[in-house]
Amino acid sequence: MKKHLYIFAFLSLIYCSKESKTTSEISVKDSLITNSKDTLQRTNQGLETKNTNKDETLKSLNDQILSTLKAKDYTRFSSYIHPEKGVQFSMYAYIQPNQDKRFTRQEFIKYAPTNIKFTWGEKDGSGDKLVLSIKDYFNNWVFNRDFTKGEYQLNTFKGSGNSLNNLQETYAGFNFTENFLPGSEQYSGMDWNSLRLVFEELHGTYYLVAVINDEWTI
């Protein structure tokens, strides 16, 4: 009789263990499904918010990048570079994708602290090549004036000179900002400057893909 009771108790224990395991597995699966739905919902809400506030987002990014340039904080600047496409630099409004200098984020981080020189393009008028380190290019060309005080524009141009502006053709469908500084009365306003930043959205985040300077050319 005792033998039968032991067998019955043993079988009951096995059954309860299996039932508990099955219940646990179902609970875990339900939890994963619930968490996935919550995560997807939060992600969609985040993207929707960014799309709704696109203008504010781009204005904030524009101002942040200008601040890094003014502070010469190139480490922080690199965090805005597109992680897949890198960033392209154009000396003038006319962009030449096959000739303008481009860096991946990793390349920029590697070379920005160094004195290694690169050819950025040719100066208008003389045709002389502009050969500078990243630091000198930023100081002497990209941020040669305090663009934090410039007139802000989104997806439109304030600065307009005699050179061809092909930004909207080269980066069709991309968002861009412009920071415009007017010229002086001494030169009838012809010594104006603009700094344009082009952005592309990737997985709900805007990244910098181009830095374009513009000015009156000869």
C-alpha positions in Angstrom: 0.0 0.0 0.0 2.8 2.4 0.9 4.6 1.5 -2.3 1.5 2.6 -4.3 1.3 5.9 -2.3 4.9 6.7 -3.0 4.4 6.1 -6.8 1.3 8.3 -6.8 3.1 11.0 -4.9 6.0 10.8 -7.3 3.8 11.0 -10.4 1.9 14.0 -8.9 5.1 15.8 -8.3 6.2 15.3 -11.9 2.8 16.5 -13.2 2.9 19.6 -11.0 6.4 20.4 -12.2 5.5 20.1 -15.8 2.4 22.2 -15.3 4.4 24.9 -13.5 7.0 24.9 -16.3 4.3 25.2 -19.0 2.7 28.1 -17.1 6.0 29.8 -16.7 6.8 29.5 -20.4 3.4 30.9 -21.3 3.9 33.7 -18.8 7.4 34.5 -20.3 6.0 34.5 -23.8 3.1 36.8 -22.9 5.6 39.1 -21.2 7.8 39.3 -24.3 4.9 40.0 -26.5 3.6 42.7 -24.2 7.1 44.3 -23.9 7.6 44.2 -27.7 4.3 45.9 -28.2 5.1 48.5 -25.6 8.6 49.1 -27.1 7.1 49.4 -30.6 4.5 51.8 -29.4 7.1 54.0 -27.6 9.3 53.9 -30.8 6.4 55.0 -33.0 5.4 57.7 -30.6 9.0 59.0 -30.6 9.1 59.0 -34.4 5.8 60.7 -34.6 6.9 63.4 -32.2 10.1 64.0 -34.2 8.1 64.3 -37.4 5.6 66.6 -35.7 8.5 68.8 -34.4 10.8 68.5 -37.3 11.3 72.3 -37.6 12.3 72.6 -33.9 14.5 69.5 -34.1 16.5 70.9 -37.1 16.8 74.3 -35.5 18.1 72.8 -32.4 20.6 70.6 -34.3 21.7 73.6 -36.3 22.4 75.7 -33.2 24.2 72.8 -31.5 26.5 72.2 -34.4 27.3 76.0 -34.7 28.1 76.0 -31.0 30.6 73.1 -31.4 32.2 74.9 -34.3 32.5 78.1 -32.3 34.0 76.2 -29.4 36.2 74.2 -31.7 34.9 71.0 -30.1 35.4 68.7 -33.0 34.9 65.6 -30.9 31.4 66.6 -30.2 30.9 67.7 -33.8 31.7 64.2 -35.0 28.7 62.8 -33.1 26.4 64.6 -35.5 28.0 63.0 -38.6 25.9 60.5 -40.5 27.1 57.0 -39.3 26.8 55.4 -42.7 27.3 58.2 -45.3 29.7 60.4 -43.4 29.9 64.1 -44.1 30.9 66.1 -47.2 32.4 69.5 -47.3 31.9 72.0 -50.1 33.8 75.2 -50.3 31.1 76.9 -52.4 27.4 76.7 -53.3 28.2 74.5 -56.3 28.6 71.0 -54.9 30.9 68.5 -56.7 30.1 65.1 -55.1 33.0 63.4 -56.8 35.6 66.0 -55.9 34.5 67.6 -52.6 36.2 66.2 -49.5 34.2 63.6 -47.6 35.0 61.9 -44.2 33.3 59.0 -42.5 32.7 59.6 -38.8 35.7 57.3 -37.9 38.0 59.1 -40.3 37.0 62.5 -39.0 37.6 61.4 -35.4 41.0 60.0 -36.5 42.3 63.0 -38.4 40.6 66.0 -36.7 43.2 66.3 -33.9 46.2 65.9 -36.3 48.0 68.4 -38.5 47.6 66.1 -41.6 46.6 68.3 -44.6 43.9 67.6 -47.1 42.9 69.2 -50.4 39.4 70.7 -50.0 39.0 72.2 -53.4 40.1 75.2 -55.5 39.7 78.9 -54.6 37.5 80.8 -56.9 39.3 83.3 -59.1 42.8 82.0 -58.6 42.2 78.3 -59.0 44.7 77.6 -56.3 44.1 74.4 -54.3 43.1 74.9 -50.7 45.3 72.5 -48.7 44.7 72.6 -44.9 44.3 70.4 -41.9 40.8 69.8 -40.7 41.3 72.2 -37.8 42.6 75.0 -40.1 39.9 74.4 -42.7 37.2 74.7 -40.0 38.8 77.9 -38.5 39.8 79.6 -41.8 36.9 78.5 -44.0 33.9 76.8 -42.5 33.6 79.1 -39.5 35.5 82.1 -40.7 32.7 84.3 -39.3 30.5 83.9 -36.2 27.6 82.1 -37.8 25.9 81.7 -34.4 24.8 85.3 -35.0 23.5 84.6 -38.5 20.0 84.8 -39.9 18.5 81.3 -39.7 16.6 79.7 -42.7 15.1 76.2 -43.1 15.0 74.7 -46.5 15.3 78.0 -48.2 18.1 80.4 -49.3 18.9 83.9 -48.1 22.4 84.1 -49.5 22.4 84.4 -53.3 25.4 85.2 -55.4 26.7 84.6 -58.9 27.7 81.0 -58.4 25.5 78.0 -59.3 23.7 76.6 -56.3 22.9 72.9 -56.8 22.1 71.8 -53.2 18.5 70.9 -53.9 19.5 68.9 -56.9 22.4 67.1 -55.2 20.5 66.4 -52.0 17.0 66.2 -53.4 14.5 65.5 -50.6 16.9 66.3 -47.8 16.4 69.0 -45.2 18.9 71.8 -44.9 19.5 74.9 -42.8 21.2 78.1 -43.7 22.9 80.7 -41.5 23.3 84.0 -43.3 25.6 86.9 -42.4 25.0 90.0 -44.5 27.8 92.0 -46.0 29.1 95.4 -45.1 28.1 98.8 -46.6 31.7 99.3 -47.5 31.5 96.5 -50.1 27.8 97.1 -51.0 26.8 93.9 -49.1 28.8 91.7 -51.5 31.0 90.4 -48.7 28.1 88.3 -47.3 28.6 84.6 -46.1 26.3 81.6 -45.6 26.9 78.4 -43.9 24.5 75.5 -44.8 24.1 72.2 -43.1 22.3 69.3 -44.8 20.6 66.6 -42.8 19.3 63.1 -43.5 17.0 61.1 -41.2 18.1 57.6 -40.2 16.0 55.5 -37.9 14.2 58.5 -36.5 17.3 60.6 -36.0 18.7 63.5 -38.1 22.4 63.3 -39.0 24.7 65.7 -40.8 25.6 64.7 -44.3 27.0 68.0 -45.8 28.6 71.3 -44.7 28.4 73.9 -47.4 29.9 77.4 -47.5 28.6 80.1 -49.8 29.7 83.6 -50.7 30.0 86.1 -53.5 32.4 84.7 -56.1 34.4 86.4 -58.8 
